[in-house]
Amino acid sequence: MAIQKLKPGRAAGANGIIPELLLHSGPTVAGQLQQLFAAIWRNETDWLLGVILPFWKKGPKDVCSN
């Protein structure tokens, strides 16, 4: 299973979950995650929609290449 291949001592991902949390969570959490991911794949069309937000950093705001 992919959870067993995680390396401890690494930084948390974008979700804020550190590898140790998943490594020591046990089979119950792994099963729940499997069900969640299976549901996501079954309803994949919902995941194709998104909102794109531009973030201005510097320079003129009306120039798209900024």
PDBQT receptor file of N, H, CA, C and O in Angstrom, charges set to zero:
ATOM      1  N   MET A   1       0.840  -1.168   0.000  1.00  0.00    +0.000 N 
ATOM      2  CA  MET A   1       0.000   0.000   0.000  1.00  0.00    +0.000 C 
ATOM      3  C   MET A   1       0.891   1.239   0.000  1.00  0.00    +0.000 C 
ATOM      4  O   MET A   1       1.982   1.224   0.571  1.00  0.00    +0.000 OA
ATOM      5  N   ALA A   2       0.430   2.299  -0.634  1.00  0.00    +0.000 N 
ATOM      6  H   ALA A   2      -0.456   2.311  -1.098  1.00  0.00    +0.000 HD
ATOM      7  CA  ALA A   2       1.219   3.527  -0.782  1.00  0.00    +0.000 C 
ATOM      8  C   ALA A   2       1.524   4.185   0.561  1.00  0.00    +0.000 C 
ATOM      9  O   ALA A   2       2.574   4.810   0.711  1.00  0.00    +0.000 OA
ATOM     10  N   ILE A   3       0.636   4.057   1.529  1.00  0.00    +0.000 N 
ATOM     11  H   ILE A   3      -0.217   3.549   1.406  1.00  0.00    +0.000 HD
ATOM     12  CA  ILE A   3       0.865   4.678   2.841  1.00  0.00    +0.000 C 
ATOM     13  C   ILE A   3       2.131   4.124   3.482  1.00  0.00    +0.000 C 
ATOM     14  O   ILE A   3       2.873   4.867   4.124  1.00  0.00    +0.000 OA
ATOM     15  N   GLN A   4       2.382   2.847   3.320  1.00  0.00    +0.000 N 
ATOM     16  H   GLN A   4       1.779   2.243   2.799  1.00  0.00    +0.000 HD
ATOM     17  CA  GLN A   4       3.565   2.223   3.919  1.00  0.00    +0.000 C 
ATOM     18  C   GLN A   4       4.862   2.702   3.282  1.00  0.00    +0.000 C 
ATOM     19  O   GLN A   4       5.933   2.533   3.864  1.00  0.00    +0.000 OA
ATOM     20  N   LYS A   5       4.783   3.296   2.099  1.00  0.00    +0.000 N 
ATOM     21  H   LYS A   5       3.913   3.433   1.625  1.00  0.00    +0.000 HD
ATOM     22  CA  LYS A   5       5.973   3.786   1.408  1.00  0.00    +0.000 C 
ATOM     23  C   LYS A   5       6.322   5.227   1.782  1.00  0.00    +0.000 C 
ATOM     24  O   LYS A   5       7.346   5.751   1.343  1.00  0.00    +0.000 OA
ATOM     25  N   LEU A   6       5.476   5.866   2.590  1.00  0.00    +0.000 N 
ATOM     26  H   LEU A   6       4.644   5.440   2.946  1.00  0.00    +0.000 HD
ATOM     27  CA  LEU A   6       5.759   7.241   3.012  1.00  0.00    +0.000 C 
ATOM     28  C   LEU A   6       7.000   7.281   3.895  1.00  0.00    +0.000 C 
ATOM     29  O   LEU A   6       7.252   6.359   4.670  1.00  0.00    +0.000 OA
ATOM     30  N   LYS A   7       7.768   8.354   3.769  1.00  0.00    +0.000 N 
ATOM     31  H   LYS A   7       7.563   9.103   3.139  1.00  0.00    +0.000 HD
ATOM     32  CA  LYS A   7       8.986   8.503   4.561  1.00  0.00    +0.000 C 
ATOM     33  C   LYS A   7       8.717   9.434   5.740  1.00  0.00    +0.000 C 
ATOM     34  O   LYS A   7       8.264  10.561   5.540  1.00  0.00    +0.000 OA
ATOM     35  N   PRO A   8       8.989   8.982   6.965  1.00  0.00    +0.000 N 
ATOM     36  CA  PRO A   8       8.771   9.847   8.132  1.00  0.00    +0.000 C 
ATOM     37  C   PRO A   8       9.768  11.002   8.145  1.00  0.00    +0.000 C 
ATOM     38  O   PRO A   8      10.836  10.926   7.539  1.00  0.00    +0.000 OA
ATOM     39  N   GLY A   9       9.403  12.059   8.839  1.00  0.00    +0.000 N 
ATOM     40  H   GLY A   9       8.535  12.121   9.332  1.00  0.00    +0.000 HD
ATOM     41  CA  GLY A   9      10.288  13.209   8.971  1.00  0.00    +0.000 C 
ATOM     42  C   GLY A   9      10.162  14.218   7.848  1.00  0.00    +0.000 C 
ATOM     43  O   GLY A   9      10.912  15.193   7.803  1.00  0.00    +0.000 OA
ATOM     44  N   ARG A  10       9.236  13.998   6.952  1.00  0.00    +0.000 N 
ATOM     45  H   ARG A  10       8.627  13.206   6.989  1.00  0.00    +0.000 HD
ATOM     46  CA  ARG A  10       9.035  14.927   5.841  1.00  0.00    +0.000 C 
ATOM     47  C   ARG A  10       8.028  15.997   6.248  1.00  0.00    +0.000 C 
ATOM     48  O   ARG A  10       7.271  15.824   7.203  1.00  0.00    +0.000 OA
ATOM     49  N   ALA A  11       8.031  17.088   5.521  1.00  0.00    +0.000 N 
ATOM     50  H   ALA A  11       8.646  17.228   4.746  1.00  0.00    +0.000 HD
ATOM     51  CA  ALA A  11       7.101  18.182   5.786  1.00  0.00    +0.000 C 
ATOM     52  C   ALA A  11       5.685  17.773   5.380  1.00  0.00    +0.000 C 
ATOM     53  O   ALA A  11       5.487  16.876   4.561  1.00  0.00    +0.000 OA
ATOM     54  N   ALA A  12       4.725  18.447   5.969  1.00  0.00    +0.000 N 
ATOM     55  H   ALA A  12       4.886  19.176   6.634  1.00  0.00    +0.000 HD
ATOM     56  CA  ALA A  12       3.326  18.211   5.624  1.00  0.00    +0.000 C 
ATOM     57  C   ALA A  12       3.065  18.678   4.200  1.00  0.00    +0.000 C 
ATOM     58  O   ALA A  12       3.732  19.579   3.690  1.00  0.00    +0.000 OA
ATOM     59  N   GLY A  13       2.094  18.054   3.579  1.00  0.00    +0.000 N 
ATOM     60  H   GLY A  13       1.553  17.322   3.993  1.00  0.00    +0.000 HD
ATOM     61  CA  GLY A  13       1.701  18.462   2.237  1.00  0.00    +0.000 C 
ATOM     62  C   GLY A  13       0.781  19.671   2.290  1.00  0.00    +0.000 C 
ATOM     63  O   GLY A  13       0.619  20.285   3.345  1.00  0.00    +0.000 OA
ATOM     64  N   ALA A  14       0.181  20.012   1.162  1.00  0.00    +0.000 N 
ATOM     65  H   ALA A  14       0.313  19.513   0.305  1.00  0.00    +0.000 HD
ATOM     66  CA  ALA A  14      -0.731  21.153   1.081  1.00  0.00    +0.000 C 
ATOM     67  C   ALA A  14      -1.943  20.967   1.993  1.00  0.00    +0.000 C 
ATOM     68  O   ALA A  14      -2.568  21.942   2.410  1.00  0.00    +0.000 OA
ATOM     69  N   ASN A  15      -2.267  19.721   2.298  1.00  0.00    +0.000 N 
ATOM     70  H   ASN A  15      -1.760  18.929   1.959  1.00  0.00    +0.000 HD
ATOM     71  CA  ASN A  15      -3.408  19.427   3.165  1.00  0.00    +0.000 C 
ATOM     72  C   ASN A  15      -3.065  19.519   4.650  1.00  0.00    +0.000 C 
ATOM     73  O   ASN A  15      -3.951  19.403   5.497  1.00  0.00    +0.000 OA
ATOM     74  N   GLY A  16      -1.791  19.725   4.973  1.00  0.00    +0.000 N 
ATOM     75  H   GLY A  16      -1.071  19.819   4.285  1.00  0.00    +0.000 HD
ATOM     76  CA  GLY A  16      -1.374  19.854   6.366  1.00  0.00    +0.000 C 
ATOM     77  C   GLY A  16      -1.148  18.537   7.082  1.00  0.00    +0.000 C 
ATOM     78  O   GLY A  16      -0.890  18.532   8.286  1.00  0.00    +0.000 OA
ATOM     79  N   ILE A  17      -1.237  17.427   6.380  1.00  0.00    +0.000 N 
ATOM     80  H   ILE A  17      -1.446  17.431   5.402  1.00  0.00    +0.000 HD
ATOM     81  CA  ILE A  17      -1.082  16.109   6.999  1.00  0.00    +0.000 C 
ATOM     82  C   ILE A  17       0.371  15.660   6.888  1.00  0.00    +0.000 C 
ATOM     83  O   ILE A  17       0.932  15.619   5.793  1.00  0.00    +0.000 OA
ATOM     84  N   ILE A  18       0.973  15.328   8.018  1.00  0.00    +0.000 N 
ATOM     85  H   ILE A  18       0.517  15.361   8.908  1.00  0.00    +0.000 HD
ATOM     86  CA  ILE A  18       2.348  14.843   8.014  1.00  0.00    +0.000 C 
ATOM     87  C   ILE A  18       2.352  13.332   7.767  1.00  0.00    +0.000 C 
ATOM     88  O   ILE A  18       1.390  12.650   8.117  1.00  0.00    +0.000 OA
ATOM     89  N   PRO A  19       3.425  12.802   7.167  1.00  0.00    +0.000 N 
ATOM     90  CA  PRO A  19       3.471  11.369   6.857  1.00  0.00    +0.000 C 
ATOM     91  C   PRO A  19       3.261  10.471   8.077  1.00  0.00    +0.000 C 
ATOM     92  O   PRO A  19       2.629   9.421   7.967  1.00  0.00    +0.000 OA
ATOM     93  N   GLU A  20       3.785  10.874   9.236  1.00  0.00    +0.000 N 
ATOM     94  H   GLU A  20       4.299  11.727   9.325  1.00  0.00    +0.000 HD
ATOM     95  CA  GLU A  20       3.656  10.043  10.434  1.00  0.00    +0.000 C 
ATOM     96  C   GLU A  20       2.196   9.802  10.810  1.00  0.00    +0.000 C 
ATOM     97  O   GLU A  20       1.848   8.734  11.313  1.00  0.00    +0.000 OA
ATOM     98  N   LEU A  21       1.354  10.788  10.567  1.00  0.00    +0.000 N 
ATOM     99  H   LEU A  21       1.637  11.656  10.159  1.00  0.00    +0.000 HD
ATOM    100  CA  LEU A  21      -0.068  10.636  10.889  1.00  0.00    +0.000 C 
ATOM    101  C   LEU A  21      -0.671   9.480  10.097  1.00  0.00    +0.000 C 
ATOM    102  O   LEU A  21      -1.420   8.672  10.646  1.00  0.00    +0.000 OA
ATOM    103  N   LEU A  22      -0.350   9.401   8.822  1.00  0.00    +0.000 N 
ATOM    104  H   LEU A  22       0.259  10.058   8.376  1.00  0.00    +0.000 HD
ATOM    105  CA  LEU A  22      -0.871   8.312   7.998  1.00  0.00    +0.000 C 
ATOM    106  C   LEU A  22      -0.183   6.990   8.306  1.00  0.00    +0.000 C 
ATOM    107  O   LEU A  22      -0.825   5.940   8.312  1.00  0.00    +0.000 OA
ATOM    108  N   LEU A  23       1.127   7.038   8.562  1.00  0.00    +0.000 N 
ATOM    109  H   LEU A  23       1.649   7.891   8.556  1.00  0.00    +0.000 HD
ATOM    110  CA  LEU A  23       1.872   5.811   8.848  1.00  0.00    +0.000 C 
ATOM    111  C   LEU A  23       1.376   5.107  10.110  1.00  0.00    +0.000 C 
ATOM    112  O   LEU A  23       1.355   3.878  10.165  1.00  0.00    +0.000 OA
ATOM    113  N   HIS A  24       0.979   5.870  11.112  1.00  0.00    +0.000 N 
ATOM    114  H   HIS A  24       0.996   6.869  11.067  1.00  0.00    +0.000 HD
ATOM    115  CA  HIS A  24       0.577   5.297  12.398  1.00  0.00    +0.000 C 
ATOM    116  C   HIS A  24      -0.938   5.283  12.606  1.00  0.00    +0.000 C 
ATOM    117  O   HIS A  24      -1.412   4.974  13.699  1.00  0.00    +0.000 OA
ATOM    118  N   SER A  25      -1.696   5.616  11.563  1.00  0.00    +0.000 N 
ATOM    119  H   SER A  25      -1.311   5.867  10.675  1.00  0.00    +0.000 HD
ATOM    120  CA  SER A  25      -3.147   5.712  11.719  1.00  0.00    +0.000 C 
ATOM    121  C   SER A  25      -3.849   4.359  11.716  1.00  0.00    +0.000 C 
ATOM    122  O   SER A  25      -4.945   4.235  12.263  1.00  0.00    +0.000 OA
ATOM    123  N   GLY A  26      -3.245   3.356  11.117  1.00  0.00    +0.000 N 
ATOM    124  H   GLY A  26      -2.355   3.456  10.672  1.00  0.00    +0.000 HD
ATOM    125  CA  GLY A  26      -3.839   2.025  11.134  1.00  0.00    +0.000 C 
ATOM    126  C   GLY A  26      -4.752   1.757   9.957  1.00  0.00    +0.000 C 
ATOM    127  O   GLY A  26      -4.993   2.636   9.130  1.00  0.00    +0.000 OA
ATOM    128  N   PRO A  27      -5.263   0.528   9.888  1.00  0.00    +0.000 N 
ATOM    129  CA  PRO A  27      -6.065   0.105   8.738  1.00  0.00    +0.000 C 
ATOM    130  C   PRO A  27      -7.427   0.788   8.642  1.00  0.00    +0.000 C 
ATOM    131  O   PRO A  27      -7.987   0.880   7.550  1.00  0.00    +0.000 OA
ATOM    132  N   THR A  28      -7.967   1.263   9.750  1.00  0.00    +0.000 N 
ATOM    133  H   THR A  28      -7.512   1.188  10.637  1.00  0.00    +0.000 HD
ATOM    134  CA  THR A  28      -9.276   1.919   9.700  1.00  0.00    +0.000 C 
ATOM    135  C   THR A  28      -9.210   3.187   8.867  1.00  0.00    +0.000 C 
ATOM    136  O   THR A  28     -10.056   3.414   8.001  1.00  0.00    +0.000 OA
ATOM    137  N   VAL A  29      -8.207   4.012   9.128  1.00  0.00    +0.000 N 
ATOM    138  H   VAL A  29      -7.521   3.828   9.831  1.00  0.00    +0.000 HD
ATOM    139  CA  VAL A  29      -8.057   5.258   8.372  1.00  0.00    +0.000 C 
ATOM    140  C   VAL A  29      -7.732   4.952   6.915  1.00  0.00    +0.000 C 
ATOM    141  O   VAL A  29      -8.253   5.609   6.014  1.00  0.00    +0.000 OA
ATOM    142  N   ALA A  30      -6.882   3.967   6.677  1.00  0.00    +0.000 N 
ATOM    143  H   ALA A  30      -6.459   3.433   7.409  1.00  0.00    +0.000 HD
ATOM    144  CA  ALA A  30      -6.537   3.591   5.301  1.00  0.00    +0.000 C 
ATOM    145  C   ALA A  30      -7.788   3.163   4.538  1.00  0.00    +0.000 C 
ATOM    146  O   ALA A  30      -7.957   3.524   3.374  1.00  0.00    +0.000 OA
ATOM    147  N   GLY A  31      -8.655   2.407   5.179  1.00  0.00    +0.000 N 
ATOM    148  H   GLY A  31      -8.517   2.115   6.125  1.00  0.00    +0.000 HD
ATOM    149  CA  GLY A  31      -9.900   1.983   4.540  1.00  0.00    +0.000 C 
ATOM    150  C   GLY A  31     -10.817   3.151   4.236  1.00  0.00    +0.000 C 
ATOM    151  O   GLY A  31     -11.439   3.199   3.175  1.00  0.00    +0.000 OA
ATOM    152  N   GLN A  32     -10.900   4.091   5.163  1.00  0.00    +0.000 N 
ATOM    153  H   GLN A  32     -10.395   4.051   6.025  1.00  0.00    +0.000 HD
ATOM    154  CA  GLN A  32     -11.730   5.275   4.944  1.00  0.00    +0.000 C 
ATOM    155  C   GLN A  32     -11.184   6.124   3.799  1.00  0.00    +0.000 C 
ATOM    156  O   GLN A  32     -11.948   6.640   2.984  1.00  0.00    +0.000 OA
ATOM    157  N   LEU A  33      -9.868   6.265   3.741  1.00  0.00    +0.000 N 
ATOM    158  H   LEU A  33      -9.247   5.845   4.403  1.00  0.00    +0.000 HD
ATOM    159  CA  LEU A  33      -9.258   7.010   2.636  1.00  0.00    +0.000 C 
ATOM    160  C   LEU A  33      -9.517   6.318   1.303  1.00  0.00    +0.000 C 
ATOM    161  O   LEU A  33      -9.772   6.977   0.295  1.00  0.00    +0.000 OA
ATOM    162  N   GLN A  34      -9.452   4.995   1.298  1.00  0.00    +0.000 N 
ATOM    163  H   GLN A  34      -9.244   4.459   2.117  1.00  0.00    +0.000 HD
ATOM    164  CA  GLN A  34      -9.714   4.242   0.067  1.00  0.00    +0.000 C 
ATOM    165  C   GLN A  34     -11.141   4.487  -0.412  1.00  0.00    +0.000 C 
ATOM    166  O   GLN A  34     -11.372   4.669  -1.607  1.00  0.00    +0.000 OA
ATOM    167  N   GLN A  35     -12.089   4.494   0.507  1.00  0.00    +0.000 N 
ATOM    168  H   GLN A  35     -11.901   4.347   1.478  1.00  0.00    +0.000 HD
ATOM    169  CA  GLN A  35     -13.483   4.748   0.140  1.00  0.00    +0.000 C 
ATOM    170  C   GLN A  35     -13.663   6.167  -0.390  1.00  0.00    +0.000 C 
ATOM    171  O   GLN A  35     -14.403   6.387  -1.349  1.00  0.00    +0.000 OA
ATOM    172  N   LEU A  36     -12.990   7.122   0.233  1.00  0.00    +0.000 N 
ATOM    173  H   LEU A  36     -12.390   6.943   1.012  1.00  0.00    +0.000 HD
ATOM    174  CA  LEU A  36     -13.068   8.510  -0.220  1.00  0.00    +0.000 C 
ATOM    175  C   LEU A  36     -12.530   8.648  -1.639  1.00  0.00    +0.000 C 
ATOM    176  O   LEU A  36     -13.176   9.253  -2.495  1.00  0.00    +0.000 OA
ATOM    177  N   PHE A  37     -11.348   8.087  -1.888  1.00  0.00    +0.000 N 
ATOM    178  H   PHE A  37     -10.824   7.595  -1.193  1.00  0.00    +0.000 HD
ATOM    179  CA  PHE A  37     -10.754   8.201  -3.216  1.00  0.00    +0.000 C 
ATOM    180  C   PHE A  37     -11.576   7.458  -4.265  1.00  0.00    +0.000 C 
ATOM    181  O   PHE A  37     -11.676   7.913  -5.404  1.00  0.00    +0.000 OA
ATOM    182  N   ALA A  38     -12.162   6.329  -3.898  1.00  0.00    +0.000 N 
ATOM    183  H   ALA A  38     -12.082   5.960  -2.972  1.00  0.00    +0.000 HD
ATOM    184  CA  ALA A  38     -13.021   5.596  -4.834  1.00  0.00    +0.000 C 
ATOM    185  C   ALA A  38     -14.239   6.439  -5.211  1.00  0.00    +0.000 C 
ATOM    186  O   ALA A  38     -14.649   6.455  -6.371  1.00  0.00    +0.000 OA
ATOM    187  N   ALA A  39     -14.815   7.135  -4.234  1.00  0.00    +0.000 N 
ATOM    188  H   ALA A  39     -14.482   7.122  -3.291  1.00  0.00    +0.000 HD
ATOM    189  CA  ALA A  39     -15.964   7.999  -4.509  1.00  0.00    +0.000 C 
ATOM    190  C   ALA A  39     -15.570   9.160  -5.418  1.00  0.00    +0.000 C 
ATOM    191  O   ALA A  39     -16.336   9.560  -6.294  1.00  0.00    +0.000 OA
ATOM    192  N   ILE A  40     -14.381   9.691  -5.204  1.00  0.00    +0.000 N 
ATOM    193  H   ILE A  40     -13.759   9.365  -4.492  1.00  0.00    +0.000 HD
ATOM    194  CA  ILE A  40     -13.902  10.785  -6.053  1.00  0.00    +0.000 C 
ATOM    195  C   ILE A  40     -13.763  10.306  -7.494  1.00  0.00    +0.000 C 
ATOM    196  O   ILE A  40     -14.171  11.009  -8.419  1.00  0.00    +0.000 OA
ATOM    197  N   TRP A  41     -13.195   9.120  -7.698  1.00  0.00    +0.000 N 
ATOM    198  H   TRP A  41     -12.864   8.548  -6.947  1.00  0.00    +0.000 HD
ATOM    199  CA  TRP A  41     -13.021   8.598  -9.052  1.00  0.00    +0.000 C 
ATOM    200  C   TRP A  41     -14.357   8.271  -9.705  1.00  0.00    +0.000 C 
ATOM    201  O   TRP A  41     -14.502   8.434 -10.917  1.00  0.00    +0.000 OA
ATOM    202  N   ARG A  42     -15.339   7.813  -8.925  1.00  0.00    +0.000 N 
ATOM    203  H   ARG A  42     -15.221   7.681  -7.940  1.00  0.00    +0.000 HD
ATOM    204  CA  ARG A  42     -16.661   7.510  -9.488  1.00  0.00    +0.000 C 
ATOM    205  C   ARG A  42     -17.344   8.776  -9.979  1.00  0.00    +0.000 C 
ATOM    206  O   ARG A  42     -18.055   8.745 -10.983  1.00  0.00    +0.000 OA
ATOM    207  N   ASN A  43     -17.139   9.877  -9.293  1.00  0.00    +0.000 N 
ATOM    208  H   ASN A  43     -16.561   9.902  -8.477  1.00  0.00    +0.000 HD
ATOM    209  CA  ASN A  43     -17.795  11.145  -9.618  1.00  0.00    +0.000 C 
ATOM    210  C   ASN A  43     -16.795  12.138 -10.192  1.00  0.00    +0.000 C 
ATOM    211  O   ASN A  43     -16.810  13.319  -9.843  1.00  0.00    +0.000 OA
ATOM    212  N   GLU A  44     -15.940  11.662 -11.061  1.00  0.00    +0.000 N 
ATOM    213  H   GLU A  44     -15.928  10.703 -11.345  1.00  0.00    +0.000 HD
ATOM    214  CA  GLU A  44     -14.827  12.481 -11.525  1.00  0.00    +0.000 C 
ATOM    215  C   GLU A  44     -15.255  13.736 -12.276  1.00  0.00    +0.000 C 
ATOM    216  O   GLU A  44     -14.500  14.706 -12.324  1.00  0.00    +0.000 OA
ATOM    217  N   THR A  45     -16.454  13.738 -12.865  1.00  0.00    +0.000 N 
ATOM    218  H   THR A  45     -17.068  12.950 -12.826  1.00  0.00    +0.000 HD
ATOM    219  CA  THR A  45     -16.863  14.928 -13.611  1.00  0.00    +0.000 C 
ATOM    220  C   THR A  45     -16.969  16.145 -12.702  1.00  0.00    +0.000 C 
ATOM    221  O   THR A  45     -16.709  17.265 -13.142  1.00  0.00    +0.000 OA
ATOM    222  N   ASP A  46     -17.341  15.950 -11.455  1.00  0.00    +0.000 N 
ATOM    223  H   ASP A  46     -17.552  15.040 -11.097  1.00  0.00    +0.000 HD
ATOM    224  CA  ASP A  46     -17.410  17.073 -10.516  1.00  0.00    +0.000 C 
ATOM    225  C   ASP A  46     -16.036  17.678 -10.267  1.00  0.00    +0.000 C 
ATOM    226  O   ASP A  46     -15.929  18.864  -9.955  1.00  0.00    +0.000 OA
ATOM    227  N   TRP A  47     -14.990  16.882 -10.401  1.00  0.00    +0.000 N 
ATOM    228  H   TRP A  47     -15.077  15.918 -10.655  1.00  0.00    +0.000 HD
ATOM    229  CA  TRP A  47     -13.635  17.358 -10.129  1.00  0.00    +0.000 C 
ATOM    230  C   TRP A  47     -13.019  18.043 -11.339  1.00  0.00    +0.000 C 
ATOM    231  O   TRP A  47     -11.920  18.590 -11.243  1.00  0.00    +0.000 OA
ATOM    232  N   LEU A  48     -13.709  18.023 -12.483  1.00  0.00    +0.000 N 
ATOM    233  H   LEU A  48     -14.602  17.579 -12.561  1.00  0.00    +0.000 HD
ATOM    234  CA  LEU A  48     -13.198  18.692 -13.671  1.00  0.00    +0.000 C 
ATOM    235  C   LEU A  48     -13.531  20.176 -13.685  1.00  0.00    +0.000 C 
ATOM    236  O   LEU A  48     -12.961  20.936 -14.467  1.00  0.00    +0.000 OA
ATOM    237  N   LEU A  49     -14.444  20.586 -12.831  1.00  0.00    +0.000 N 
ATOM    238  H   LEU A  49     -14.907  19.969 -12.195  1.00  0.00    +0.000 HD
ATOM    239  CA  LEU A  49     -14.833  21.990 -12.761  1.00  0.00    +0.000 C 
ATOM    240  C   LEU A  49     -13.965  22.710 -11.748  1.00  0.00    +0.000 C 
ATOM    241  O   LEU A  49     -13.601  22.147 -10.715  1.00  0.00    +0.000 OA
ATOM    242  N   GLY A  50     -13.642  23.930 -12.041  1.00  0.00    +0.000 N 
ATOM    243  H   GLY A  50     -13.938  24.388 -12.880  1.00  0.00    +0.000 HD
ATOM    244  CA  GLY A  50     -12.818  24.684 -11.106  1.00  0.00    +0.000 C 
ATOM    245  C   GLY A  50     -12.925  26.174 -11.370  1.00  0.00    +0.000 C 
ATOM    246  O   GLY A  50     -13.500  26.605 -12.369  1.00  0.00    +0.000 OA
ATOM    247  N   VAL A  51     -12.380  26.925 -10.489  1.00  0.00    +0.000 N 
ATOM    248  H   VAL A  51     -11.913  26.575  -9.677  1.00  0.00    +0.000 HD
ATOM    249  CA  VAL A  51     -12.344  28.373 -10.605  1.00  0.00    +0.000 C 
ATOM    250  C   VAL A  51     -10.884  28.783 -10.689  1.00  0.00    +0.000 C 
ATOM    251  O   VAL A  51     -10.073  28.407  -9.843  1.00  0.00    +0.000 OA
ATOM    252  N   ILE A  52     -10.557  29.551 -11.707  1.00  0.00    +0.000 N 
ATOM    253  H   ILE A  52     -11.216  29.856 -12.394  1.00  0.00    +0.000 HD
ATOM    254  CA  ILE A  52      -9.191  30.034 -11.870  1.00  0.00    +0.000 C 
ATOM    255  C   ILE A  52      -9.149  31.490 -11.429  1.00  0.00    +0.000 C 
ATOM    256  O   ILE A  52      -9.887  32.330 -11.944  1.00  0.00    +0.000 OA
ATOM    257  N   LEU A  53      -8.291  31.771 -10.485  1.00  0.00    +0.000 N 
ATOM    258  H   LEU A  53      -7.691  31.088 -10.067  1.00  0.00    +0.000 HD
ATOM    259  CA  LEU A  53      -8.145  33.130  -9.977  1.00  0.00    +0.000 C 
ATOM    260  C   LEU A  53      -6.761  33.661 -10.314  1.00  0.00    +0.000 C 
ATOM    261  O   LEU A  53      -5.757  33.038  -9.968  1.00  0.00    +0.000 OA
ATOM    262  N   PRO A  54      -6.695  34.807 -10.986  1.00  0.00    +0.000 N 
ATOM    263  CA  PRO A  54      -5.383  35.386 -11.263  1.00  0.00    +0.000 C 
ATOM    264  C   PRO A  54      -4.831  36.079 -10.018  1.00  0.00    +0.000 C 
ATOM    265  O   PRO A  54      -5.574  36.712  -9.268  1.00  0.00    +0.000 OA
ATOM    266  N   PHE A  55      -3.539  35.954  -9.812  1.00  0.00    +0.000 N 
ATOM    267  H   PHE A  55      -2.936  35.440 -10.422  1.00  0.00    +0.000 HD
ATOM    268  CA  PHE A  55      -2.881  36.623  -8.694  1.00  0.00    +0.000 C 
ATOM    269  C   PHE A  55      -1.877  37.617  -9.247  1.00  0.00    +0.000 C 
ATOM    270  O   PHE A  55      -0.902  37.233  -9.893  1.00  0.00    +0.000 OA
ATOM    271  N   TRP A  56      -2.113  38.872  -8.995  1.00  0.00    +0.000 N 
ATOM    272  H   TRP A  56      -2.905  39.184  -8.470  1.00  0.00    +0.000 HD
ATOM    273  CA  TRP A  56      -1.218  39.923  -9.441  1.00  0.00    +0.000 C 
ATOM    274  C   TRP A  56      -0.032  39.999  -8.503  1.00  0.00    +0.000 C 
ATOM    275  O   TRP A  56      -0.200  39.988  -7.283  1.00  0.00    +0.000 OA
ATOM    276  N   LYS A  57       1.159  40.077  -9.058  1.00  0.00    +0.000 N 
ATOM    277  H   LYS A  57       1.295  40.087 -10.049  1.00  0.00    +0.000 HD
ATOM    278  CA  LYS A  57       2.366  40.160  -8.241  1.00  0.00    +0.000 C 
ATOM    279  C   LYS A  57       2.972  41.548  -8.303  1.00  0.00    +0.000 C 
ATOM    280  O   LYS A  57       3.128  42.208  -7.275  1.00  0.00    +0.000 OA
ATOM    281  N   LYS A  58       3.315  41.995  -9.508  1.00  0.00    +0.000 N 
ATOM    282  H   LYS A  58       3.188  41.459 -10.343  1.00  0.00    +0.000 HD
ATOM    283  CA  LYS A  58       3.881  43.331  -9.657  1.00  0.00    +0.000 C 
ATOM    284  C   LYS A  58       3.733  43.768 -11.103  1.00  0.00    +0.000 C 
ATOM    285  O   LYS A  58       3.414  42.958 -11.973  1.00  0.00    +0.000 OA
ATOM    286  N   GLY A  59       3.958  45.013 -11.352  1.00  0.00    +0.000 N 
ATOM    287  H   GLY A  59       4.217  45.671 -10.646  1.00  0.00    +0.000 HD
ATOM    288  CA  GLY A  59       3.806  45.567 -12.687  1.00  0.00    +0.000 C 
ATOM    289  C   GLY A  59       2.372  45.988 -12.942  1.00  0.00    +0.000 C 
ATOM    290  O   GLY A  59       1.522  45.877 -12.059  1.00  0.00    +0.000 OA
ATOM    291  N   PRO A  60       2.098  46.471 -14.149  1.00  0.00    +0.000 N 
ATOM    292  CA  PRO A  60       0.741  46.934 -14.472  1.00  0.00    +0.000 C 
ATOM    293  C   PRO A  60      -0.273  45.785 -14.403  1.00  0.00    +0.000 C 
ATOM    294  O   PRO A  60      -0.034  44.700 -14.933  1.00  0.00    +0.000 OA
ATOM    295  N   LYS A  61      -1.381  46.036 -13.756  1.00  0.00    +0.000 N 
ATOM    296  H   LYS A  61      -1.575  46.917 -13.325  1.00  0.00    +0.000 HD
ATOM    297  CA  LYS A  61      -2.399  44.992 -13.596  1.00  0.00    +0.000 C 
ATOM    298  C   LYS A  61      -3.123  44.669 -14.902  1.00  0.00    +0.000 C 
ATOM    299  O   LYS A  61      -3.726  43.603 -15.025  1.00  0.00    +0.000 OA
ATOM    300  N   ASP A  62      -3.068  45.573 -15.871  1.00  0.00    +0.000 N 
ATOM    301  H   ASP A  62      -2.578  46.438 -15.771  1.00  0.00    +0.000 HD
ATOM    302  CA  ASP A  62      -3.779  45.335 -17.123  1.00  0.00    +0.000 C 
ATOM    303  C   ASP A  62      -2.937  44.588 -18.162  1.00  0.00    +0.000 C 
ATOM    304  O   ASP A  62      -3.398  44.379 -19.285  1.00  0.00    +0.000 OA
ATOM    305  N   VAL A  63      -1.724  44.186 -17.811  1.00  0.00    +0.000 N 
ATOM    306  H   VAL A  63      -1.350  44.356 -16.900  1.00  0.00    +0.000 HD
ATOM    307  CA  VAL A  63      -0.862  43.421 -18.715  1.00  0.00    +0.000 C 
ATOM    308  C   VAL A  63      -0.897  41.957 -18.274  1.00  0.00    +0.000 C 
ATOM    309  O   VAL A  63      -0.424  41.619 -17.189  1.00  0.00    +0.000 OA
ATOM    310  N   CYS A  64      -1.457  41.097 -19.115  1.00  0.00    +0.000 N 
ATOM    311  H   CYS A  64      -1.842  41.371 -19.997  1.00  0.00    +0.000 HD
ATOM    312  CA  CYS A  64      -1.660  39.692 -18.736  1.00  0.00    +0.000 C 
ATOM    313  C   CYS A  64      -0.361  38.937 -18.496  1.00  0.00    +0.000 C 
ATOM    314  O   CYS A  64      -0.360  37.961 -17.745  1.00  0.00    +0.000 OA
ATOM    315  N   SER A  65       0.727  39.346 -19.098  1.00  0.00    +0.000 N 
ATOM    316  H   SER A  65       0.726  40.139 -19.708  1.00  0.00    +0.000 HD
ATOM    317  CA  SER A  65       1.990  38.621 -18.924  1.00  0.00    +0.000 C 
ATOM    318  C   SER A  65       2.606  38.842 -17.547  1.00  0.00    +0.000 C 
ATOM    319  O   SER A  65       3.592  38.190 -17.204  1.00  0.00    +0.000 OA
ATOM    320  N   ASN A  66       2.049  39.736 -16.765  1.00  0.00    +0.000 N 
ATOM    321  H   ASN A  66       1.248  40.266 -17.044  1.00  0.00    +0.000 HD
ATOM    322  CA  ASN A  66       2.557  39.949 -15.404  1.00  0.00    +0.000 C 
ATOM    323  C   ASN A  66       2.005  38.865 -14.529  1.00  0.00    +0.000 C 
ATOM    324  O   ASN A  66       2.292  38.831 -13.332  1.00  0.00    +0.000 OA
TER     325      ASN A  66
